[in-house]
Amino acid sequence: MAIERARALHAPDPRSRTEQHDYEGHRIDHVHRADHCYLELTDCCHFLAEYHPGVGAGRDDGGRFRRLVADFKCRPSVAARHSARMRRKCQAIATLALGLRAALARSLVEAATWVPIPPSCAAGDPDYDDRLAQTLAAAFAGYDLDLRLLLTQPGSMPADHRTPVRISEHRLYERLRVDASALSQRPLRERIVLFDDLLVSGKHYRCCRRRLHELLPQIPVCGWFLARRVLPQRWRGMPPPQRTDYAK
């Protein structure tokens, strides 16, 4: 019943709804899409920077950015034990927040409801990491920001990059839940922006988008990422494992 009331609350206003996603920054195009095998032609995603996987953090720009991303993604349980790691994590959040603020006009930020893609560790886990929400709050401080943790997962699971066997698209989608209380707080904005740090295959974005679109088909959903992972040329366009139609 709570979900049904929330759906009615967010009925579209034809005077304000639009299918256009006129965000600034870099937009994923047909060339980029070869690096993100789950994305489809209709997906509207933007990113701030490009992340080139490599060994270590060298002195070149790519190495420095890899170091920044590593600090940003440092597990909370590790940061809690090492003050230097915690300091670098906080600095990384502040640095990336500045870049995000510079990339988006205030009017565009305030026209959207911002939804962080849920982390692999659930609330209450020592490694539960709210870095995405922290980044949005810091980036858009002083704005009329609509930041909501609409999506959750029941319990913790290994992060994809930390396990040799990655969760399937179908299983990931089945784990996602919509928080009815967060949804019904107030009407959503003109569009929903799914926010994440690194766009890899696009699997998490597609599953989150599907979950929201099924409940709120009248509200456009797009994606914003701090960076997109760039694949070596020889790996581009490889089909995703266990691809199904569940993300349609």
C-alpha positions in Angstrom: 0.0 0.0 0.0 2.8 2.4 0.8 4.3 1.8 -2.7 0.9 2.5 -4.3 0.4 5.7 -2.4 3.9 6.8 -3.4 3.2 6.0 -7.1 0.1 8.2 -7.0 2.1 11.0 -5.3 4.5 11.0 -8.2 2.0 11.2 -11.0 3.5 13.3 -13.9 2.8 16.9 -14.3 2.6 17.4 -18.1 3.7 21.0 -17.8 7.0 20.1 -16.2 8.0 16.6 -17.3 10.4 16.2 -20.1 12.3 13.3 -21.7 15.3 15.5 -22.4 18.4 15.1 -20.2 20.3 18.3 -20.9 23.1 17.8 -18.4 26.5 19.2 -19.0 29.7 17.1 -18.9 30.6 14.2 -21.1 27.8 12.0 -22.4 28.2 8.3 -23.1 27.9 8.0 -26.9 28.1 5.1 -29.4 31.9 5.0 -29.1 32.0 4.9 -25.3 29.2 2.3 -25.2 31.6 -0.4 -26.5 33.3 -0.2 -23.1 30.1 -0.7 -21.1 28.4 -3.9 -22.4 25.2 -3.6 -20.5 24.3 -0.2 -21.6 21.7 0.2 -24.4 21.1 2.8 -27.0 18.3 4.4 -25.0 20.5 4.9 -21.9 21.3 8.5 -21.1 24.5 8.6 -19.0 27.1 11.3 -18.2 30.6 11.2 -16.6 33.2 13.5 -15.4 36.5 11.8 -16.2 37.9 8.6 -17.7 39.5 5.9 -15.6 42.2 3.8 -17.3 42.9 0.6 -15.4 46.6 0.1 -14.7 49.1 -1.2 -12.2 49.8 1.1 -9.3 49.6 4.8 -9.1 52.3 6.4 -11.1 53.2 10.0 -11.5 51.3 10.5 -14.8 47.8 12.0 -14.8 46.3 8.5 -15.1 48.2 7.2 -12.1 47.2 10.2 -10.0 43.6 9.7 -10.9 43.8 6.0 -10.1 45.2 6.9 -6.7 42.3 9.4 -6.2 39.8 6.7 -7.0 41.5 4.2 -4.8 41.4 6.6 -1.9 37.8 7.4 -2.6 36.8 3.7 -2.6 38.9 2.8 0.5 36.9 0.5 2.7 35.6 2.3 5.9 36.9 -0.5 8.1 40.4 0.1 6.7 40.1 3.9 6.9 39.0 3.6 10.6 42.2 1.8 11.5 44.5 4.2 9.7 44.2 7.9 10.1 46.2 8.6 6.9 43.9 6.5 4.9 40.9 8.2 6.4 42.4 11.6 5.6 43.0 10.7 2.0 39.5 9.3 1.7 38.0 12.5 2.9 40.2 14.5 0.6 39.2 12.4 -2.3 35.5 13.0 -1.5 36.1 16.7 -1.4 38.1 16.8 -4.6 35.6 14.8 -6.6 32.7 16.9 -5.1 34.4 20.0 -6.4 34.6 18.6 -9.9 30.9 17.5 -9.8 29.8 21.0 -8.7 31.7 22.6 -11.5 30.2 20.4 -14.1 26.6 21.0 -13.4 24.5 24.2 -13.3 22.5 24.7 -10.2 19.2 24.7 -12.1 20.0 21.2 -13.4 20.9 19.9 -10.0 17.7 21.2 -8.5 15.5 19.8 -11.3 16.4 16.2 -10.4 16.1 13.7 -7.5 19.5 12.2 -6.9 19.7 8.6 -6.0 23.0 6.9 -5.1 23.4 3.4 -6.5 23.4 1.2 -3.3 26.8 -0.1 -2.1 27.5 -3.8 -1.8 27.6 -3.6 2.0 24.3 -2.9 3.8 23.8 -0.3 6.6 25.2 -1.7 9.9 28.1 -3.5 8.2 31.5 -2.2 9.2 32.2 -1.6 5.5 29.0 0.2 4.7 30.2 3.2 2.7 28.0 6.2 2.1 30.7 8.0 0.1 28.3 8.7 -2.8 25.8 10.5 -0.6 28.6 12.4 1.1 29.9 13.5 -2.3 26.5 14.7 -3.5 25.9 16.6 -0.2 29.4 18.2 -0.4 29.1 19.0 -4.1 25.7 20.7 -3.9 25.9 22.3 -0.5 23.7 25.4 -0.4 21.5 24.0 -3.3 18.0 22.8 -2.9 19.2 19.2 -3.3 16.8 16.3 -3.4 19.0 13.4 -2.3 17.3 10.2 -1.4 18.4 6.7 -0.6 15.6 5.1 -2.6 17.3 1.8 -3.4 18.6 -0.7 -0.9 19.8 -4.3 -0.8 18.9 -6.8 1.9 22.2 -7.7 3.6 25.8 -7.4 2.3 27.4 -9.0 -0.6 30.9 -9.1 -2.1 31.7 -6.2 -4.4 32.1 -7.2 -8.0 35.7 -6.0 -8.2 36.6 -8.1 -5.1 35.3 -11.5 -6.2 36.2 -13.8 -9.2 32.5 -14.7 -9.6 30.4 -11.7 -10.2 26.7 -11.5 -9.4 24.4 -12.1 -12.4 22.2 -9.3 -13.7 19.1 -11.2 -12.8 20.2 -11.9 -9.2 21.3 -8.3 -8.7 18.0 -7.0 -9.9 16.1 -9.4 -7.6 18.1 -8.1 -4.6 17.2 -4.4 -5.2 14.4 -2.9 -3.0 12.7 0.5 -3.2 12.4 2.2 0.1 8.7 3.3 0.3 9.2 5.7 3.1 12.0 7.6 1.3 9.8 7.6 -1.9 6.8 9.0 -0.2 8.5 11.9 1.7 7.6 14.4 -1.0 7.0 14.5 -4.8 10.0 13.6 -6.9 11.6 16.2 -9.2 11.4 16.3 -13.0 13.8 13.4 -13.4 15.8 10.8 -11.4 19.5 10.7 -11.6 21.2 7.5 -10.6 24.6 8.4 -9.2 27.7 6.2 -8.9 31.5 6.6 -8.8 32.7 4.3 -11.6 30.8 3.1 -14.7 32.2 -0.3 -15.5 29.9 -2.7 -17.4 26.7 -0.7 -16.7 25.1 -3.7 -15.0 24.3 -2.0 -11.7 22.9 1.1 -13.5 20.7 -1.0 -15.7 19.3 -3.0 -12.8 18.6 0.1 -10.7 17.1 1.9 -13.6 14.8 -1.1 -14.3 13.7 -1.3 -10.7 12.8 2.4 -10.6 11.2 2.5 -14.1 8.9 -0.3 -13.3 7.5 1.6 -10.3 7.7 5.1 -11.8 7.5 4.8 -15.6 6.4 8.4 -16.0 9.7 9.8 -14.6 12.8 9.8 -16.8 15.9 8.1 -15.3 19.4 8.9 -16.3 22.9 8.2 -14.9 25.8 10.4 -13.7 29.2 8.9 -12.9 32.4 10.4 -11.5 34.3 8.4 -14.1 33.9 5.7 -16.7 36.2 2.7 -17.0 38.1 2.7 -20.4 38.8 -0.8 -21.8 41.8 -1.7 -23.8 40.9 -1.9 -27.5 41.1 -5.7 -27.7 38.4 -6.1 -24.9 35.8 -3.7 -26.3 32.4 -4.9 -27.2 32.7 -8.3 -25.4 29.2 -9.6 -24.6 28.3 -9.5 -21.0 28.2 -12.9 -19.1 24.8 -14.4 -18.6 23.1 -11.6 -20.4 19.3 -11.8 -20.2 16.3 -9.6 -21.0 15.9 -8.7 -17.3 17.3 -5.2 -17.7 14.8 -4.2 -20.4 
